[in-house]
Amino acid sequence: MLIAQEILETCRTVDAAVELITAFPQRSNAGFFGLMDAAGDCRLVEFTASRAEVRRPDEHGVLAQSNHYHALE
């Protein structure tokens, strides 16, 4: 919730929110944020305590999220 509050208070774009999430030093568990800004930029950030992956919509505009971390690497 601390990350979500900080995003809402300080970020105006998806780029800014992605930067904040991926650089945030105190992620202690896994989760995700679905993000969209006023310009229509859309991304999904999945994270664990030690890493984060950012996804964009596919060529059809679809961006799906499951309940499990799915980094394709």
C-alpha positions in Angstrom: 0.0 0.0 0.0 2.9 2.3 0.6 4.0 2.0 -3.0 0.5 2.6 -4.3 0.1 5.7 -2.1 3.4 7.1 -3.3 2.4 6.5 -7.0 -0.9 8.3 -6.5 0.7 11.3 -4.8 3.8 11.8 -7.0 3.5 10.1 -10.4 1.7 11.7 -13.4 2.8 9.1 -16.0 3.2 5.4 -16.3 6.9 5.9 -16.9 7.2 7.7 -13.6 5.2 5.0 -11.8 7.3 2.1 -13.3 10.5 3.9 -12.3 9.2 4.3 -8.7 8.1 0.6 -8.4 11.2 -0.9 -9.8 13.5 1.3 -7.8 11.6 1.1 -4.5 14.0 -0.4 -2.0 11.6 -2.1 0.4 9.5 -4.6 -1.6 9.1 -7.5 0.8 6.7 -9.7 -1.1 5.3 -10.4 -4.5 2.6 -8.5 -6.3 1.7 -6.5 -9.3 0.4 -3.1 -10.4 -1.7 -2.5 -13.5 -1.0 1.0 -14.6 -2.6 3.4 -17.1 -2.2 7.2 -17.4 -4.2 10.0 -19.0 -2.3 9.6 -22.3 -3.3 6.0 -22.6 0.1 4.4 -21.8 -0.6 1.1 -20.2 1.8 -1.4 -18.5 1.8 -4.1 -15.9 4.6 -4.4 -13.3 5.0 -7.8 -11.6 7.4 -7.8 -8.7 9.0 -9.9 -6.0 11.2 -8.8 -3.2 14.3 -9.0 -5.4 13.2 -8.3 -9.0 10.5 -6.7 -11.2 9.3 -7.3 -14.8 7.4 -4.8 -16.9 5.0 -5.9 -19.6 3.1 -3.9 -22.3 0.0 -4.8 -24.2 0.6 -7.3 -27.1 0.0 -6.4 -30.7 -3.8 -6.8 -30.2 -3.8 -4.4 -27.2 -4.3 -7.3 -24.7 -2.5 -7.1 -21.3 -3.5 -10.0 -19.0 -2.5 -10.8 -15.4 -2.7 -14.1 -13.5 -2.2 -14.8 -9.8 1.3 -16.1 -10.4 4.6 -14.4 -11.4 5.2 -14.9 -15.1 8.6 -13.6 -16.3 9.2 -15.2 -19.7 12.9 -15.4 -19.1 
